[in-house]
Amino acid sequence: MEAFTPIPPQWTKSATHALEFCCPNCRARSIEAERVWMNRRSPVITEDYSKKWQEFYYCHCGTVWWAWSSDRPPSELAKRQRPPIL
């Protein structure tokens, strides 16, 4: 798996910044990507001192795009309502 390799794969060089967290060409979600690479070597520190990384995706339509990890929408699992504790 190349998602966490320290050296960027060659295919990331043609990536375009997606303004929404999906493929800018076909609007496929990141989970549908054929390849993924996270630039964990160069985090950006935000105003509140949290970190964000560039996430690169090679879409099934052939488009290579990237977005900030902080732009990722909440997980479907996080949206589920937990049952009450009795």
C-alpha positions in Angstrom: 0.0 0.0 0.0 1.4 3.4 -0.9 -0.9 5.6 1.2 1.8 6.2 3.9 5.1 5.9 1.9 7.3 8.9 2.7 8.1 9.6 -1.0 5.2 10.8 -3.2 4.2 8.5 -6.0 4.8 9.8 -9.5 1.0 10.0 -10.2 0.6 12.7 -7.5 2.5 15.3 -9.6 -0.5 16.0 -11.9 -3.0 16.5 -9.0 -5.3 19.4 -8.9 -6.8 20.9 -5.7 -10.4 19.9 -5.3 -12.5 22.6 -3.7 -14.9 20.0 -2.4 -13.8 16.7 -0.9 -14.6 14.7 -4.1 -13.3 14.2 -7.6 -13.6 17.6 -9.4 -14.3 15.7 -12.7 -16.9 13.0 -11.8 -17.7 13.9 -8.2 -16.8 10.4 -6.9 -16.1 10.2 -3.2 -12.6 9.6 -1.9 -13.5 6.1 -0.8 -14.0 5.2 -4.5 -10.4 6.2 -5.5 -8.1 3.6 -7.0 -5.0 4.9 -5.3 -4.4 7.1 -2.2 -1.4 8.9 -0.8 -1.2 11.1 2.2 1.6 13.7 2.5 2.3 13.1 6.2 5.8 14.6 6.0 4.6 18.2 5.6 1.7 19.0 7.9 0.3 22.5 8.0 -0.3 24.0 11.4 -3.6 25.9 11.6 -4.4 28.9 13.8 -5.6 26.7 16.6 -2.4 24.6 16.4 -4.0 21.5 14.9 -2.5 19.8 11.9 -3.8 19.1 8.5 -2.3 17.1 5.6 -2.7 16.9 1.9 -4.5 13.8 0.8 -4.0 12.7 -2.8 -6.5 10.5 -4.8 -6.3 8.8 -8.1 -9.9 8.5 -9.2 -11.4 5.7 -11.3 -12.1 8.3 -14.0 -8.4 9.1 -14.3 -8.4 12.4 -12.5 -5.8 13.0 -9.8 -6.9 15.4 -7.1 -6.0 16.4 -3.6 -7.7 18.1 -0.7 -6.8 19.0 2.9 -7.5 16.4 5.6 -9.4 19.0 7.5 -11.9 19.3 4.6 -12.9 15.6 4.9 -16.6 15.3 5.7 -17.6 13.5 8.9 -17.7 9.7 8.7 -21.0 8.0 8.2 -20.2 6.1 11.4 -19.9 9.3 13.3 -23.4 10.4 12.0 -25.1 7.3 13.4 -27.0 7.9 16.6 -25.7 5.8 19.5 -28.3 3.8 21.5 -28.9 5.1 25.0 -27.0 3.6 27.8 -29.3 1.9 30.3 
